Amino acid sequence: MNGEGARSSETVKVSSIVLGCETVK
């Protein structure tokens, strides 16, 4: 459970960063 939660959090962070970079472009 904890492992999955950590992965989910990391995925959300990466997605946010990617979206942010795309927005900047």
SEMAR-908518 format. One record per atom (N, C-alpha, C): y, z, x; residue in three letters; atom name. Coordinates in nm, 3 decimals. Example, Ala and Ser with C-alpha at 12.3 -4.5 7.8 and 13.67 -1.06 7.14 Angstrom:
2
   north      up    east code site
  -0.569   0.780   1.319  ALA    N
  -0.450   0.780   1.230  ALA   CA
  -0.330   0.780   1.320  ALA    C
  -0.225   0.708   1.285  SER    N
  -0.106   0.714   1.367  SER   CA
   0.003   0.787   1.290  SER    C
This chain:
25
   north      up    east code site
  -0.120   0.000   0.084  MET    N
   0.000   0.000   0.000  MET   CA
   0.125   0.000   0.088  MET    C
   0.131   0.092   0.183  ASN    N
   0.249   0.099   0.269  ASN   CA
   0.268  -0.031   0.347  ASN    C
   0.157  -0.084   0.400  GLY    N
   0.165  -0.208   0.478  GLY   CA
   0.223  -0.321   0.394  GLY    C
   0.173  -0.333   0.272  GLU    N
   0.222  -0.440   0.185  GLU   CA
   0.370  -0.420   0.155  GLU    C
   0.408  -0.296   0.131  GLY    N
   0.549  -0.267   0.101  GLY   CA
   0.638  -0.306   0.219  GLY    C
   0.594  -0.274   0.341  ALA    N
   0.672  -0.308   0.460  ALA   CA
   0.686  -0.459   0.470  ALA    C
   0.576  -0.530   0.446  ARG    N
   0.582  -0.677   0.456  ARG   CA
   0.679  -0.731   0.353  ARG    C
   0.675  -0.676   0.232  SER    N
   0.764  -0.723   0.125  SER   CA
   0.910  -0.703   0.169  SER    C
   0.939  -0.585   0.224  SER    N
   1.075  -0.556   0.267  SER   CA
   1.118  -0.655   0.374  SER    C
   1.030  -0.680   0.472  GLU    N
   1.065  -0.775   0.579  GLU   CA
   1.088  -0.913   0.520  GLU    C
   1.002  -0.954   0.427  THR    N
   1.017  -1.087   0.365  THR   CA
   1.151  -1.097   0.296  THR    C
   1.189  -0.993   0.224  VAL    N
   1.317  -0.994   0.152  VAL   CA
   1.431  -1.005   0.252  VAL    C
   1.424  -0.929   0.360  LYS    N
   1.530  -0.934   0.462  LYS   CA
   1.540  -1.074   0.520  LYS    C
   1.426  -1.132   0.558  VAL    N
   1.426  -1.267   0.617  VAL   CA
   1.483  -1.366   0.516  VAL    C
   1.440  -1.355   0.390  SER    N
   1.489  -1.447   0.287  SER   CA
   1.640  -1.435   0.275  SER    C
   1.690  -1.312   0.275  SER    N
   1.834  -1.290   0.264  SER   CA
   1.906  -1.354   0.381  SER    C
   1.853  -1.336   0.502  ILE    N
   1.915  -1.394   0.621  ILE   CA
   1.916  -1.546   0.611  ILE    C
   1.803  -1.603   0.570  VAL    N
   1.793  -1.749   0.559  VAL   CA
   1.895  -1.799   0.457  VAL    C
   1.900  -1.733   0.341  LEU    N
   1.995  -1.775   0.237  LEU   CA
   2.137  -1.761   0.290  LEU    C
   2.164  -1.654   0.362  GLY    N
   2.298  -1.633   0.416  GLY   CA
   2.335  -1.744   0.513  GLY    C
   2.241  -1.783   0.601  CYS    N
   2.267  -1.890   0.697  CYS   CA
   2.294  -2.020   0.623  CYS    C
   2.214  -2.048   0.519  GLU    N
   2.232  -2.171   0.444  GLU   CA
   2.368  -2.171   0.375  GLU    C
   2.408  -2.054   0.325  THR    N
   2.538  -2.044   0.257  THR   CA
   2.649  -2.073   0.358  THR    C
   2.636  -2.019   0.479  VAL    N
   2.739  -2.040   0.582  VAL   CA
   2.750  -2.189   0.613  VAL    C
   2.632  -2.255   0.623  LYS    N
   2.633  -2.398   0.653  LYS   CA
   2.704  -2.471   0.540  LYS    C
